[in-house]
Amino acid sequence: MVTSVLKQEKPPIPIGASNRHIHLTAEDYFALFGNEPFENVKDLGQPGEFASNKLLEIEGPKRSVKGVRILGPFRKVSQVELSNTDARALGINAPTRLSGDIEGTPGITLIGPKGRLEIPHGAIVAQRHIHMTPADAALFEVKNGDMLNILVDGARPTIFANTIVRVADNFKLEMHLDTDEANAVGVNSDMSGKVIKL
């Protein structure tokens, strides 16, 4: 083994698996749904974020996928977060990016009850990351943009190297993997990761 747990043990980091989803601007929402209400049906792990009552169909060059949930609240820019498996199936060469970093990314077509909308960019594969408060960052001795190596000790123990740290006052400590990464390890809702050194 070339890995070891850090000498000063850090607390475990809860893990959340993120399925394909959509973030919309208010303008794009109204273009797709008109005046239909945008409602919270389930709070998510990060404070203020929620799964809405609205689903869209997303369409790429090869095929479409129905029933993709929109997450709230509204964003300043619309984007679609996919796994690599999703992107290949749709025929989209989606780069791995942090949420919000969509410059130079491919577009995708959104299909709702009021019509179709092609967003010119915004299709990404979400980069694995860890949400932290400033207090969490101090505890883990990191800053926004740093990277950590995380051991997930499940049925298939795996090290997720270069997991980027995101720090904000309104965050809650949580590591986010996409469904490809989570399924490869067998992540469940009770699992957590440990910071290790290489």
C-alpha positions as CSV (number, residue, x, y, z in Angstrom):
1,M,0.0,0.0,0.0
2,V,1.2,3.5,-0.8
3,T,-1.5,5.2,1.2
4,S,-2.1,5.9,4.9
5,V,-4.7,7.8,7.0
6,L,-3.4,11.2,8.1
7,K,-1.6,11.1,11.5
8,Q,-4.0,13.6,13.0
9,E,-7.3,11.8,12.3
10,K,-9.9,14.0,10.5
11,P,-13.6,13.4,10.9
12,P,-15.4,11.3,8.2
13,I,-17.0,13.2,5.4
14,P,-20.6,12.2,4.5
15,I,-21.1,11.2,0.9
16,G,-24.0,12.1,-1.4
17,A,-24.6,10.6,-4.9
18,S,-25.8,13.1,-7.4
19,N,-28.0,11.8,-10.3
20,R,-28.4,13.7,-13.5
21,H,-30.3,17.0,-13.0
22,I,-30.9,20.5,-14.4
23,H,-30.5,24.0,-13.0
24,L,-32.5,26.7,-14.8
25,T,-32.7,30.5,-14.8
26,A,-36.1,31.9,-14.1
27,E,-36.4,33.1,-17.7
28,D,-35.7,29.6,-19.1
29,Y,-38.1,28.0,-16.6
30,F,-41.0,30.3,-17.7
31,A,-40.1,29.6,-21.4
32,L,-40.5,25.8,-20.7
33,F,-43.3,25.8,-18.1
34,G,-45.1,29.1,-18.4
35,N,-46.7,30.1,-15.2
36,E,-46.8,26.6,-13.6
37,P,-45.7,26.8,-10.0
38,F,-42.1,25.8,-9.2
39,E,-42.4,23.9,-5.9
40,N,-40.0,22.2,-3.4
41,V,-40.8,18.5,-3.0
42,K,-37.6,17.6,-1.1
43,D,-34.8,19.5,0.6
44,L,-31.3,18.5,-0.5
45,G,-28.2,18.1,1.6
46,Q,-27.0,21.7,1.0
47,P,-29.0,24.4,2.8
48,G,-31.4,26.2,0.5
49,E,-31.2,23.6,-2.3
50,F,-34.2,21.4,-3.2
51,A,-35.6,19.0,-5.7
52,S,-38.5,20.6,-7.5
53,N,-41.8,19.2,-8.7
54,K,-40.7,19.7,-12.4
55,L,-39.1,17.3,-14.8
56,L,-37.8,17.9,-18.4
57,E,-36.7,15.8,-21.3
58,I,-33.2,16.4,-22.4
59,E,-32.1,15.8,-26.0
60,G,-28.7,15.2,-27.5
61,P,-27.5,14.2,-31.0
62,K,-28.0,10.5,-30.4
63,R,-31.1,10.2,-28.2
64,S,-33.1,11.9,-25.5
65,V,-33.7,11.1,-21.8
66,K,-37.0,11.9,-20.1
67,G,-37.8,12.6,-16.5
68,V,-34.8,14.7,-15.6
69,R,-35.5,16.7,-12.4
70,I,-35.0,20.4,-12.0
71,L,-33.3,21.5,-8.8
72,G,-33.9,24.8,-7.1
73,P,-33.5,27.6,-6.5
74,F,-33.2,29.3,-9.9
75,R,-29.6,30.0,-11.0
76,K,-28.0,32.8,-12.9
77,V,-27.3,30.5,-15.8
78,S,-28.9,27.2,-16.9
79,Q,-26.9,24.0,-17.0
80,V,-27.4,20.2,-17.1
81,E,-25.2,18.0,-15.0
82,L,-24.7,14.5,-16.3
83,S,-22.6,11.4,-15.7
84,N,-20.2,10.2,-18.4
85,T,-22.5,7.3,-19.1
86,D,-25.4,9.8,-19.7
87,A,-23.2,12.0,-21.9
88,R,-22.1,9.1,-24.1
89,A,-25.7,7.9,-24.5
90,L,-26.9,11.4,-25.5
91,G,-24.0,11.8,-27.9
92,I,-22.5,14.8,-26.1
93,N,-18.8,15.4,-25.4
94,A,-19.4,16.9,-21.9
95,P,-16.3,18.0,-20.1
96,T,-15.8,17.5,-16.3
97,R,-16.4,20.8,-14.6
98,L,-17.5,22.3,-11.3
99,S,-21.1,23.5,-11.3
100,G,-21.3,27.0,-12.8
101,D,-18.1,26.6,-14.9
102,I,-19.8,26.2,-18.3
103,E,-17.7,28.4,-20.6
104,G,-16.9,26.4,-23.7
105,T,-19.2,23.5,-22.9
106,P,-21.6,22.0,-25.4
107,G,-25.2,22.9,-25.5
108,I,-28.3,20.7,-25.1
109,T,-32.0,20.8,-25.9
110,L,-34.5,21.0,-23.2
111,I,-38.1,19.9,-23.8
112,G,-40.9,21.0,-21.6
113,P,-44.7,21.2,-21.7
114,K,-44.6,24.7,-23.3
115,G,-42.0,23.9,-26.0
116,R,-38.3,23.3,-26.7
117,L,-35.3,25.4,-25.6
118,E,-31.8,24.9,-26.8
119,I,-29.3,26.2,-24.4
120,P,-26.0,27.1,-26.2
121,H,-23.8,25.7,-23.5
122,G,-24.1,24.1,-20.1
123,A,-23.9,20.4,-20.5
124,I,-21.2,19.1,-18.0
125,V,-20.1,16.1,-16.1
126,A,-20.0,17.3,-12.5
127,Q,-16.5,17.2,-11.0
128,R,-16.4,15.4,-7.6
129,H,-16.1,17.9,-4.8
130,I,-16.5,18.5,-1.1
131,H,-18.7,21.2,0.3
132,M,-17.3,22.8,3.5
133,T,-17.9,25.8,5.8
134,P,-15.0,28.0,6.7
135,A,-14.8,26.2,10.0
136,D,-14.7,22.8,8.2
137,A,-11.9,24.1,6.0
138,A,-9.9,25.2,9.0
139,L,-10.3,21.8,10.6
140,F,-9.2,20.0,7.5
141,E,-6.4,22.6,6.9
142,V,-7.5,23.4,3.4
143,K,-8.9,26.4,1.5
144,N,-11.3,26.9,-1.4
145,G,-9.9,25.2,-4.6
146,D,-7.6,22.8,-2.8
147,M,-7.8,19.1,-3.5
148,L,-8.0,16.1,-1.2
149,N,-7.7,12.4,-1.6
150,I,-10.7,10.5,-0.1
151,L,-10.8,6.8,0.8
152,V,-14.3,5.3,0.5
153,D,-14.1,2.0,2.2
154,G,-17.1,0.1,0.8
155,A,-17.6,-3.2,-0.9
156,R,-15.0,-2.0,-3.4
157,P,-12.6,0.3,-1.5
158,T,-11.6,3.2,-3.7
159,I,-9.5,6.3,-3.4
160,F,-11.0,9.4,-5.1
161,A,-8.0,11.5,-5.8
162,N,-8.1,15.2,-6.6
163,T,-11.4,15.8,-5.0
164,I,-11.8,19.6,-5.1
165,V,-12.8,21.6,-2.0
166,R,-15.5,24.2,-2.2
167,V,-15.9,26.6,0.8
168,A,-18.8,28.9,1.6
169,D,-20.6,30.1,4.7
170,N,-23.9,28.4,3.7
171,F,-22.4,25.0,2.9
172,K,-22.8,21.8,4.9
173,L,-19.9,19.2,5.0
174,E,-20.6,16.7,2.2
175,M,-18.7,15.0,-0.6
176,H,-20.6,14.8,-3.9
177,L,-20.0,12.0,-6.4
178,D,-21.9,11.4,-9.6
179,T,-23.8,8.2,-10.2
180,D,-21.0,6.5,-12.2
181,E,-18.5,7.1,-9.3
182,A,-21.0,6.1,-6.6
183,N,-22.2,3.0,-8.3
184,A,-18.6,1.8,-9.0
185,V,-18.0,1.8,-5.2
186,G,-21.5,0.8,-4.1
187,V,-22.2,4.0,-2.2
188,N,-25.2,4.1,0.1
189,S,-26.8,6.8,2.2
190,D,-24.8,5.8,5.3
191,M,-21.3,5.9,3.8
192,S,-18.6,8.4,4.4
193,G,-15.0,9.0,3.2
194,K,-11.7,9.6,5.0
195,V,-9.0,12.0,4.0
196,I,-5.8,10.2,3.2
197,K,-2.3,11.1,2.0
198,L,-0.6,9.4,-1.0
